[in-house]
Amino acid sequence: MIGHPHINFEIHRYPKVFFYKKVEKRIVCEDSLYYDQQVHQHRTREHVLEYVLKHHGTRVEALAEALTLTESAARRQLDHLRADGLIESRPVKQAAGRPFLSWYPTSKGAGEAPIAYADLFARILKSLGEEQIDKAVATRVAVSLAERHRDEIQENRSGEDRIEDVTNSLRSEGILETWRAEADGFHLLNSCCPYPQAAQLSQLPCEADRQAISLLIGSAVKQIERIVDGAPMCEYLVQLQSEQEGITSKAIEGNV
């Protein structure tokens, strides 16, 4: 038998005749196994990226449990995605114990959309065109988004507690990550634009997010920074009002 990287041969000798018989069965099995492994790895990679896109700040333990992976396999996939610039890790301090890593998509990772989908969405945004139409669509999207998260916000909470509830609720959408209080109000932050391609084409996605935040908080919200404009973060300013009358309509009207 003659060895070969891919094919094994059996030599059969007869008078004045030599011929080779390919033993292909093992090759087919090995090739099939290799193909299946590659497909499985690619699908796992897609599922891990999709999970991080939907669950900003996820931990490896939660990801592994959700996707039925071992923690070592989950870490390996996360490391590959980080090496490709699609996600990043951030250390999170705990009251007790060692810090842990939370995982977030990068702008590059968030922008990974199928070409056909991205092209279709781009054509839809361009076809809207007129400012009044964009605002009307943004308002309907905002109302729908706010209603989806309404049950996650406790009605009797206000001030910092309500800001915290809204931030936690919209974190799963990739709209908000954290917040801080400053002299001019509350600053709501997001370090990764959830739809960079769309935001470059139209103000509609950002306006829809701004209105949804306003509806959930119950106060006017102003977007003061956008990643697609070159800022390091998307940033919203909330100035809570003591008088709630008319706040909902102000939230919808636009940046003031």
Secondary structure, DSSP 4 states (H G I P E B T S, - for coil): -B--SS-EEEEEEETTEEEEEEE-HHHHHHHHHHHHHHHHHHHHHHHHHHHHHHSTTB-HHHHHHHTT--HHHHHHHHHHHHHTTSEEEEEE--SSS--EEEEEE-HHHHT---HHHHHHHHHHHHHH-SHHHHHHHHHHHHHHHHHHHGGGS-TT--HHHHHHHHHHHHHTTTS--EEEEETTEEEEEESS-S-HHHHHH-SHHHHHHHHHHHHHHTS-EEEEE-GGGT-SSEEEEE---S--TTHHHHHHH---
